[in-house]
């Protein structure tokens, strides 16, 4: 749903084929609720469903955690075992 309002733009590949894709989405900046020290087995969608964060059934809110931490996640190949803590937005 958060992608519906994003414009669709043409993208031409090096071999000349044109495909319609979604334009770049702006990352939502939210207030940090808390910081979480990670353990090796943590998963972002599991973190999102914890009662102290977004609660049961809120796997789809995991994008908020990804958006808030996109730089550190990208820099570490999205490997949570390389990251010590994540900011959890409200």
CNS distance restraints for C-alpha pairs under 8 A (distance, minus, plus):
assign (resid   3 and name CA) (resid  22 and name CA) 7.78 0.50 0.50
assign (resid   3 and name CA) (resid  25 and name CA) 7.50 0.50 0.50
assign (resid   6 and name CA) (resid  22 and name CA) 6.31 0.50 0.50
assign (resid   6 and name CA) (resid  23 and name CA) 6.20 0.50 0.50
assign (resid   6 and name CA) (resid  24 and name CA) 7.69 0.50 0.50
assign (resid   6 and name CA) (resid  25 and name CA) 6.75 0.50 0.50
assign (resid   7 and name CA) (resid  22 and name CA) 5.90 0.50 0.50
assign (resid   7 and name CA) (resid  23 and name CA) 5.61 0.50 0.50
assign (resid   8 and name CA) (resid  20 and name CA) 6.17 0.50 0.50
assign (resid   8 and name CA) (resid  21 and name CA) 5.41 0.50 0.50
assign (resid   8 and name CA) (resid  22 and name CA) 4.43 0.50 0.50
assign (resid   8 and name CA) (resid  23 and name CA) 5.81 0.50 0.50
assign (resid   9 and name CA) (resid  20 and name CA) 5.46 0.50 0.50
assign (resid   9 and name CA) (resid  21 and name CA) 5.50 0.50 0.50
assign (resid   9 and name CA) (resid  22 and name CA) 6.04 0.50 0.50
assign (resid   9 and name CA) (resid  23 and name CA) 5.99 0.50 0.50
assign (resid  10 and name CA) (resid  18 and name CA) 6.26 0.50 0.50
assign (resid  10 and name CA) (resid  19 and name CA) 5.61 0.50 0.50
assign (resid  10 and name CA) (resid  20 and name CA) 4.44 0.50 0.50
assign (resid  10 and name CA) (resid  21 and name CA) 6.23 0.50 0.50
assign (resid  11 and name CA) (resid  18 and name CA) 5.38 0.50 0.50
assign (resid  11 and name CA) (resid  19 and name CA) 5.26 0.50 0.50
assign (resid  11 and name CA) (resid  20 and name CA) 5.99 0.50 0.50
assign (resid  11 and name CA) (resid  21 and name CA) 6.64 0.50 0.50
assign (resid  12 and name CA) (resid  16 and name CA) 5.76 0.50 0.50
assign (resid  12 and name CA) (resid  17 and name CA) 5.43 0.50 0.50
assign (resid  12 and name CA) (resid  18 and name CA) 4.19 0.50 0.50
assign (resid  12 and name CA) (resid  19 and name CA) 6.39 0.50 0.50
assign (resid  13 and name CA) (resid  17 and name CA) 5.37 0.50 0.50
assign (resid  13 and name CA) (resid  18 and name CA) 6.35 0.50 0.50
assign (resid  27 and name CA) (resid  67 and name CA) 5.70 0.50 0.50
assign (resid  27 and name CA) (resid  68 and name CA) 7.76 0.50 0.50
assign (resid  28 and name CA) (resid  64 and name CA) 7.59 0.50 0.50
assign (resid  28 and name CA) (resid  67 and name CA) 6.52 0.50 0.50
assign (resid  28 and name CA) (resid  68 and name CA) 7.47 0.50 0.50
assign (resid  29 and name CA) (resid  67 and name CA) 7.57 0.50 0.50
assign (resid  29 and name CA) (resid  68 and name CA) 6.48 0.50 0.50
assign (resid  30 and name CA) (resid  64 and name CA) 7.99 0.50 0.50
assign (resid  30 and name CA) (resid  68 and name CA) 7.22 0.50 0.50
assign (resid  30 and name CA) (resid  89 and name CA) 5.57 0.50 0.50
assign (resid  30 and name CA) (resid  90 and name CA) 6.44 0.50 0.50
assign (resid  31 and name CA) (resid  89 and name CA) 5.38 0.50 0.50
assign (resid  31 and name CA) (resid  90 and name CA) 5.76 0.50 0.50
assign (resid  32 and name CA) (resid  87 and name CA) 6.16 0.50 0.50
assign (resid  32 and name CA) (resid  88 and name CA) 5.61 0.50 0.50
assign (resid  32 and name CA) (resid  89 and name CA) 4.06 0.50 0.50
assign (resid  32 and name CA) (resid  90 and name CA) 5.91 0.50 0.50
assign (resid  33 and name CA) (resid  87 and name CA) 7.54 0.50 0.50
assign (resid  33 and name CA) (resid  88 and name CA) 5.52 0.50 0.50
assign (resid  33 and name CA) (resid  89 and name CA) 4.83 0.50 0.50
assign (resid  33 and name CA) (resid  90 and name CA) 4.89 0.50 0.50
assign (resid  34 and name CA) (resid  87 and name CA) 6.05 0.50 0.50
assign (resid  34 and name CA) (resid  88 and name CA) 5.30 0.50 0.50
assign (resid  34 and name CA) (resid  89 and name CA) 6.97 0.50 0.50
assign (resid  35 and name CA) (resid  85 and name CA) 6.52 0.50 0.50
assign (resid  35 and name CA) (resid  86 and name CA) 5.61 0.50 0.50
assign (resid  35 and name CA) (resid  87 and name CA) 4.50 0.50 0.50
assign (resid  35 and name CA) (resid  88 and name CA) 5.72 0.50 0.50
assign (resid  36 and name CA) (resid  85 and name CA) 5.28 0.50 0.50
assign (resid  36 and name CA) (resid  86 and name CA) 5.33 0.50 0.50
assign (resid  36 and name CA) (resid  87 and name CA) 6.46 0.50 0.50
assign (resid  36 and name CA) (resid  88 and name CA) 7.03 0.50 0.50
assign (resid  37 and name CA) (resid  84 and name CA) 5.81 0.50 0.50
assign (resid  37 and name CA) (resid  85 and name CA) 4.30 0.50 0.50
assign (resid  37 and name CA) (resid  86 and name CA) 6.76 0.50 0.50
assign (resid  38 and name CA) (resid  42 and name CA) 6.41 0.50 0.50
assign (resid  38 and name CA) (resid  80 and name CA) 7.51 0.50 0.50
assign (resid  38 and name CA) (resid  81 and name CA) 7.69 0.50 0.50
assign (resid  38 and name CA) (resid  83 and name CA) 7.04 0.50 0.50
assign (resid  38 and name CA) (resid  84 and name CA) 5.44 0.50 0.50
assign (resid  38 and name CA) (resid  85 and name CA) 5.27 0.50 0.50
assign (resid  38 and name CA) (resid  86 and name CA) 7.26 0.50 0.50
assign (resid  39 and name CA) (resid  81 and name CA) 7.15 0.50 0.50
assign (resid  39 and name CA) (resid  84 and name CA) 7.84 0.50 0.50
assign (resid  40 and name CA) (resid  80 and name CA) 6.92 0.50 0.50
assign (resid  40 and name CA) (resid  81 and name CA) 4.82 0.50 0.50
assign (resid  41 and name CA) (resid  81 and name CA) 7.50 0.50 0.50
assign (resid  42 and name CA) (resid  46 and name CA) 7.18 0.50 0.50
assign (resid  42 and name CA) (resid  47 and name CA) 7.03 0.50 0.50
assign (resid  42 and name CA) (resid  80 and name CA) 7.20 0.50 0.50
assign (resid  43 and name CA) (resid  47 and name CA) 6.18 0.50 0.50
assign (resid  43 and name CA) (resid  80 and name CA) 7.52 0.50 0.50
assign (resid  44 and name CA) (resid  48 and name CA) 6.25 0.50 0.50
assign (resid  44 and name CA) (resid  62 and name CA) 6.15 0.50 0.50
assign (resid  44 and name CA) (resid  65 and name CA) 7.25 0.50 0.50
assign (resid  44 and name CA) (resid  66 and name CA) 7.76 0.50 0.50
assign (resid  45 and name CA) (resid  49 and name CA) 6.53 0.50 0.50
assign (resid  45 and name CA) (resid  59 and name CA) 5.02 0.50 0.50
assign (resid  45 and name CA) (resid  60 and name CA) 7.62 0.50 0.50
assign (resid  45 and name CA) (resid  61 and name CA) 7.89 0.50 0.50
assign (resid  45 and name CA) (resid  62 and name CA) 5.23 0.50 0.50
assign (resid  46 and name CA) (resid  50 and name CA) 6.70 0.50 0.50
assign (resid  46 and name CA) (resid  59 and name CA) 7.13 0.50 0.50
assign (resid  47 and name CA) (resid  53 and name CA) 7.49 0.50 0.50
assign (resid  47 and name CA) (resid  62 and name CA) 7.85 0.50 0.50
assign (resid  48 and name CA) (resid  53 and name CA) 5.98 0.50 0.50
assign (resid  48 and name CA) (resid  54 and name CA) 5.49 0.50 0.50
assign (resid  48 and name CA) (resid  55 and name CA) 6.86 0.50 0.50
assign (resid  48 and name CA) (resid  58 and name CA) 6.36 0.50 0.50
assign (resid  48 and name CA) (resid  59 and name CA) 5.99 0.50 0.50
assign (resid  48 and name CA) (resid  61 and name CA) 6.53 0.50 0.50
assign (resid  48 and name CA) (resid  62 and name CA) 5.35 0.50 0.50
assign (resid  48 and name CA) (resid  65 and name CA) 7.66 0.50 0.50
assign (resid  49 and name CA) (resid  53 and name CA) 6.79 0.50 0.50
assign (resid  49 and name CA) (resid  54 and name CA) 5.56 0.50 0.50
assign (resid  49 and name CA) (resid  55 and name CA) 4.46 0.50 0.50
assign (resid  49 and name CA) (resid  56 and name CA) 4.78 0.50 0.50
assign (resid  49 and name CA) (resid  57 and name CA) 6.21 0.50 0.50
assign (resid  49 and name CA) (resid  58 and name CA) 5.31 0.50 0.50
assign (resid  49 and name CA) (resid  59 and name CA) 5.96 0.50 0.50
assign (resid  50 and name CA) (resid  54 and name CA) 6.34 0.50 0.50
assign (resid  50 and name CA) (resid  55 and name CA) 5.04 0.50 0.50
assign (resid  50 and name CA) (resid  56 and name CA) 6.56 0.50 0.50
assign (resid  51 and name CA) (resid  55 and name CA) 4.18 0.50 0.50
assign (resid  51 and name CA) (resid  56 and name CA) 6.66 0.50 0.50
assign (resid  53 and name CA) (resid  88 and name CA) 7.66 0.50 0.50
assign (resid  53 and name CA) (resid  90 and name CA) 7.93 0.50 0.50
assign (resid  54 and name CA) (resid  58 and name CA) 6.01 0.50 0.50
assign (resid  54 and name CA) (resid  61 and name CA) 7.38 0.50 0.50
assign (resid  58 and name CA) (resid  62 and name CA) 7.42 0.50 0.50
assign (resid  61 and name CA) (resid  65 and name CA) 7.69 0.50 0.50
assign (resid  62 and name CA) (resid  66 and name CA) 6.53 0.50 0.50
assign (resid  63 and name CA) (resid  67 and name CA) 5.91 0.50 0.50
assign (resid  64 and name CA) (resid  68 and name CA) 6.09 0.50 0.50
assign (resid  64 and name CA) (resid  88 and name CA) 7.86 0.50 0.50
assign (resid  64 and name CA) (resid  89 and name CA) 6.66 0.50 0.50
assign (resid  65 and name CA) (resid  69 and name CA) 6.18 0.50 0.50
assign (resid  65 and name CA) (resid  86 and name CA) 7.78 0.50 0.50
assign (resid  65 and name CA) (resid  87 and name CA) 7.10 0.50 0.50
assign (resid  65 and name CA) (resid  88 and name CA) 5.69 0.50 0.50
assign (resid  65 and name CA) (resid  89 and name CA) 6.47 0.50 0.50
assign (resid  66 and name CA) (resid  70 and name CA) 5.42 0.50 0.50
assign (resid  66 and name CA) (resid  73 and name CA) 7.53 0.50 0.50
assign (resid  68 and name CA) (resid  87 and name CA) 6.77 0.50 0.50
assign (resid  68 and name CA) (resid  88 and name CA) 7.39 0.50 0.50
assign (resid  68 and name CA) (resid  89 and name CA) 6.86 0.50 0.50
assign (resid  69 and name CA) (resid  73 and name CA) 6.04 0.50 0.50
assign (resid  69 and name CA) (resid  86 and name CA) 6.56 0.50 0.50
assign (resid  69 and name CA) (resid  87 and name CA) 6.63 0.50 0.50
assign (resid  70 and name CA) (resid  74 and name CA) 5.89 0.50 0.50
assign (resid  71 and name CA) (resid  75 and name CA) 6.04 0.50 0.50
assign (resid  72 and name CA) (resid  76 and name CA) 6.21 0.50 0.50
assign (resid  72 and name CA) (resid  83 and name CA) 7.62 0.50 0.50
assign (resid  73 and name CA) (resid  77 and name CA) 6.19 0.50 0.50
assign (resid  73 and name CA) (resid  78 and name CA) 4.56 0.50 0.50
assign (resid  73 and name CA) (resid  79 and name CA) 7.02 0.50 0.50
assign (resid  73 and name CA) (resid  80 and name CA) 7.47 0.50 0.50
assign (resid  73 and name CA) (resid  83 and name CA) 7.79 0.50 0.50
assign (resid  74 and name CA) (resid  78 and name CA) 5.60 0.50 0.50
assign (resid  76 and name CA) (resid  80 and name CA) 7.67 0.50 0.50
assign (resid  76 and name CA) (resid  82 and name CA) 6.32 0.50 0.50
assign (resid  76 and name CA) (resid  83 and name CA) 7.24 0.50 0.50
assign (resid  79 and name CA) (resid  83 and name CA) 7.29 0.50 0.50
assign (resid  80 and name CA) (resid  84 and name CA) 7.94 0.50 0.50
